[in-house]
Amino acid sequence: MTPVLMLGAGRLGGALIEGWSRFGGPAGADLMILDPSPSDAARAAGRAGALLSPGPAELARAGTVFLAVKPQVWRQAAAAITGDLNRDAVIISVAAGVRAADISEAFEGRPVARVMPTTAVAVGRGVASLFAHNPEAGHRARILFGPVATVVDLPREDLLHAATGVSGSAPAYFYAFVEALEAAGVTAGLPADAARDLARATMVGAAALLDASGEDPAELRRQVTSPKGTTEAALAVLMGEGGLGPLLEAAVAAAARRSAELGS
């Protein structure tokens, strides 16, 4: 399975490298990184023994290749290295929307697993949606993502579009919600620093309770919603017509559509 070649080490690739260094995964001589503009995490891995900018001889040693470049340039990245790879190399792609069959064809028939992770892999709390026709490719993906993410197997490749909308893109929804909550606090009269601290700490605490309790989110919502109280008044807005439910359905659908477009 090793060495692992990270083809692209931008934000997501860098998050994986950082998570592996902290929670287990390929590091040192087991990791090679090929990126013309490596992230801080990639450079730190280089100082820890990972090989940066490997040449043809080193590429031929790669057991697993992480395709972590932008979807718009993945074909050029694949073409640049495919001729140097070992025939037994397995490809794990985190390129949004790009079909496994197209990736396998570009890599001369090598087996492929597709994964849609979140950048929280950097802190060992990521989520990774996984699809693989090939059992060995799926096995390798589970091993490599297991230390840094909750891995969710999907039965069909087309479900990765929905998983992108529900999970892959969703951290941005959360950050946008916190950002809007901070702004609403300021509008309500709070000093900016107080609104920031209240919004951020409250959301982090609520997420931690959801994780630790194992309760259904609807039950936790009911527990903090007193009849005719302040929370009920706020939820009448958030969960009313045109509120969070319809907004998130539209947001997930838009992300899923764009994921499909990127693969076409």
Phi and psi in degrees as a GROMACS rama.xvg file:
@    title "Ramachandran Plot"
@    xaxis  label "Phi"
@    yaxis  label "Psi"
@TYPE xy
-110.592  161.732  THR-2
-66.3869  153.548  PRO-3
-97.9437  127.377  VAL-4
-98.9344  119.156  LEU-5
-92.4649  106.41  MET-6
-93.0039  92.8757  LEU-7
104.804  123.705  GLY-8
-136.937  50.3749  ALA-9
-81.0739  -139.02  GLY-10
-63.3548  -50.1417  ARG-11
-73.7667  -44.7303  LEU-12
-60.4252  -40.8491  GLY-13
-64.3734  -37.502  GLY-14
-63.3958  -40.8263  ALA-15
-62.5338  -45.3999  LEU-16
-60.1206  -43.2485  ILE-17
-64.3005  -43.4245  GLU-18
-63.1878  -43.4415  GLY-19
-60.4294  -39.0288  TRP-20
-65.791  -26.5832  SER-21
-98.2272  -31.0864  ARG-22
-123.709  3.2842  PHE-23
109.26  136.01  GLY-24
150.157  -176.561  GLY-25
-61.7438  131.191  PRO-26
-153.171  166.511  ALA-27
58.9069  -132.735  GLY-28
-67.2932  -11.6495  ALA-29
-85.8135  -0.426424  ASP-30
-128.118  131.822  LEU-31
-123.253  142.094  MET-32
-129.456  124.89  ILE-33
-121.495  105.572  LEU-34
-158.454  128.265  ASP-35
-67.267  -22.8482  PRO-36
-132.395  72.5609  SER-37
-64.5176  148.145  PRO-38
-72.025  170.915  SER-39
-58.6089  -38.7326  ASP-40
-63.497  -38.502  ALA-41
-65.9303  -42.9426  ALA-42
-65.1045  -36.8033  ARG-43
-65.3996  -38.4089  ALA-44
-63.7843  -36.7549  ALA-45
-61.0403  -41.7765  GLY-46
-66.4813  -24.7962  ARG-47
-89.087  1.51641  ALA-48
118.621  -6.76473  GLY-49
-68.4855  150.363  ALA-50
-91.3924  118.673  LEU-51
-94.203  145.19  LEU-52
51.328  57.1775  SER-53
-65.1938  146.582  PRO-54
-90.5772  -176.683  GLY-55
-54.7143  -40.5578  PRO-56
-65.0119  -38.9731  ALA-57
-72.8928  -37.9981  GLU-58
-59.6325  -34.5337  LEU-59
-66.1443  -17.6019  ALA-60
-85.8931  -14.3771  ARG-61
-63.3361  126.604  ALA-62
-88.6509  -32.3493  GLY-63
-134.627  135.914  THR-64
-116.249  122.153  VAL-65
-92.0444  114.259  PHE-66
-87.2719  100.404  LEU-67
-125.644  29.3452  ALA-68
-91.3731  169.977  VAL-69
-63.9241  144.4  LYS-70
-55.7937  -30.164  PRO-71
-69.7748  -19.2798  GLN-72
-121.198  11.6176  VAL-73
-65.0704  -35.0714  TRP-74
-64.7511  -42.7423  ARG-75
-62.8391  -41.4222  GLN-76
-64.0265  -41.6052  ALA-77
-65.4976  -43.9529  ALA-78
-62.0234  -30.4655  ALA-79
-70.7711  -21.755  ALA-80
-122.924  -16.7174  ILE-81
-55.3184  -41.2588  THR-82
-64.606  -18.7253  GLY-83
-96.0331  -9.08211  ASP-84
-80.0559  153.385  LEU-85
-64.7965  143.344  ASN-86
-62.0892  -25.8134  ARG-87
-90.1119  3.24567  ASP-88
-64.2247  144.598  ALA-89
-111.142  140.274  VAL-90
-104.812  129.257  ILE-91
-117.808  117.452  ILE-92
-106.773  134.159  SER-93
-114.861  19.3088  VAL-94
-79.5419  115.903  ALA-95
-61.4295  131.322  ALA-96
84.0383  -15.4021  GLY-97
-82.8776  122.626  VAL-98
-67.6783  145.956  ARG-99
-60.2644  -39.1002  ALA-100
-63.5217  -39.5182  ALA-101
-67.7931  -39.4934  ASP-102
-65.3622  -46.2307  ILE-103
-60.0308  -41.7766  SER-104
-62.228  -43.6402  GLU-105
-65.2453  -30.0721  ALA-106
-99.2416  30.1676  PHE-107
56.5835  43.7136  GLU-108
85.495  4.52506  GLY-109
-67.6932  148.254  ARG-110
-66.7961  149.568  PRO-111
-133.57  138.55  VAL-112
-118.01  139.383  ALA-113
-108.248  134.888  ARG-114
-133.49  137.503  VAL-115
-116.354  95.9846  MET-116
-97.4012  168.704  PRO-117
-105.95  157.437  THR-118
-70.6597  -7.48636  THR-119
-68.2212  -2.10358  ALA-120
-57.5324  -24.8328  VAL-121
-62.4392  -28.6832  ALA-122
-112.495  17.6701  VAL-123
72.7142  17.0566  GLY-124
-126.147  31.1893  ARG-125
-77.7081  173.067  GLY-126
-127.641  137.679  VAL-127
-131.92  111.226  ALA-128
-82.6444  130.755  SER-129
-128.173  134.472  LEU-130
-136.262  135.773  PHE-131
-154.245  126.766  ALA-132
-69.9118  -39.0632  HIS-133
-85.9995  123.235  ASN-134
-60.6748  -39.3785  PRO-135
-66.352  -41.0481  GLU-136
-63.0349  -42.9534  ALA-137
-63.8326  -39.8488  GLY-138
-61.8055  -44.3633  HIS-139
-64.8627  -40.6599  ARG-140
-61.8043  -41.9433  ALA-141
-63.8312  -41.0832  ARG-142
-63.6188  -43.4645  ILE-143
-75.9114  -31.6488  LEU-144
-91.9272  -19.9262  PHE-145
-52.3892  -43.2928  GLY-146
-68.7719  -17.942  PRO-147
-123.343  1.03785  VAL-148
-156.01  156.882  ALA-149
-81.1359  119.258  THR-150
-97.2638  125.677  VAL-151
-115.876  114.472  VAL-152
-78.7847  134.686  ASP-153
-109.819  138.89  LEU-154
-78.1498  -18.4234  PRO-155
-136.71  144.836  ARG-156
-65.3342  -36.4777  GLU-157
-63.8078  -19.4481  ASP-158
-70.5138  -14.1483  LEU-159
-63.8316  -26.72  LEU-160
-63.9983  -46.7711  HIS-161
-65.7979  -39.9106  ALA-162
-62.1352  -33.7581  ALA-163
-62.2924  -43.1291  THR-164
-69.8563  -36.1724  GLY-165
-84.3721  -31.9364  VAL-166
-124.196  -57.8773  SER-167
-56.402  -41.67  GLY-168
-92.2151  -12.585  SER-169
-66.1499  -29.9973  ALA-170
-54.1298  -34.8052  PRO-171
-66.3463  -33.6813  ALA-172
-62.6494  -43.8691  TYR-173
-62.4613  -46.2887  PHE-174
-63.2607  -38.5015  TYR-175
-64.2865  -37.9551  ALA-176
-64.008  -46.202  PHE-177
-62.7667  -41.6797  VAL-178
-58.6488  -45.0948  GLU-179
-68.3664  -36.2759  ALA-180
-65.9387  -40.7939  LEU-181
-58.4507  -47.1381  GLU-182
-63.5337  -38.7574  ALA-183
-64.9142  -35.4757  ALA-184
-63.3475  -40.9687  GLY-185
-64.8342  -42.9893  VAL-186
-60.9467  -33.438  THR-187
-77.5917  -5.29743  ALA-188
114.504  -3.66404  GLY-189
-73.3374  145.409  LEU-190
-59.4424  148.841  PRO-191
-57.5623  -41.6784  ALA-192
-68.8951  -35.1614  ASP-193
-68.187  -42.6079  ALA-194
-61.7009  -40.9084  ALA-195
-62.2368  -50.7652  ARG-196
-65.4078  -41.126  ASP-197
-65.17  -47.676  LEU-198
-63.9055  -49.3126  ALA-199
-66.04  -48.9852  ARG-200
-65.0947  -35.2515  ALA-201
-66.8187  -44.3432  THR-202
-67.1843  -41.2351  MET-203
-63.1431  -42.9071  VAL-204
-65.0491  -40.4969  GLY-205
-64.1444  -41.3075  ALA-206
-64.41  -40.4374  ALA-207
-63.6199  -40.0835  ALA-208
-66.4122  -41.8421  LEU-209
-57.6843  -42.9388  LEU-210
-68.4503  -46.1011  ASP-211
-73.4517  -34.8541  ALA-212
-80.0279  -30.4696  SER-213
72.4564  5.97783  GLY-214
-72.1474  155.335  GLU-215
-66.5569  137.993  ASP-216
-59.4948  -32.5297  PRO-217
-63.3736  -37.4197  ALA-218
-67.8238  -42.7051  GLU-219
-62.499  -38.2064  LEU-220
-62.0737  -43.9072  ARG-221
-63.5184  -35.3025  ARG-222
-64.7327  -27.9647  GLN-223
-105.984  13.3868  VAL-224
-115.428  98.7673  THR-225
-79.0403  140.896  SER-226
-56.3271  129.228  PRO-227
62.8054  21.1449  LYS-228
-95.6782  -170.752  GLY-229
-68.1644  -40.1066  THR-230
-66.567  -39.9363  THR-231
-61.8803  -38.0652  GLU-232
-63.9467  -41.4835  ALA-233
-68.1865  -41.0565  ALA-234
-68.2842  -25.8327  LEU-235
-61.7357  -28.4535  ALA-236
-82.2422  -50.5085  VAL-237
-65.5064  -34.1978  LEU-238
-109.031  12.171  MET-239
-84.0667  -170.332  GLY-240
-59.5095  127.75  GLU-241
78.0512  10.7823  GLY-242
-86.647  -148.777  GLY-243
-59.9527  -40.7816  LEU-244
-57.9915  -59.5666  GLY-245
-62.255  -37.4007  PRO-246
-62.6526  -44.6332  LEU-247
-72.1926  -34.8255  LEU-248
-59.1702  -44.1919  GLU-249
-67.403  -38.5959  ALA-250
-65.4401  -46.4414  ALA-251
-62.8567  -41.7594  VAL-252
-63.1052  -40.5144  ALA-253
-65.0562  -42.1847  ALA-254
-64.4546  -41.3513  ALA-255
-64.1104  -41.0135  ALA-256
-62.2152  -43.0899  ARG-257
-67.1801  -36.3167  ARG-258
-59.7415  -43.4677  SER-259
-64.8568  -38.7332  ALA-260
-64.5804  -38.8002  GLU-261
-63.7391  -28.1896  LEU-262
-88.1369  -6.2081  GLY-263
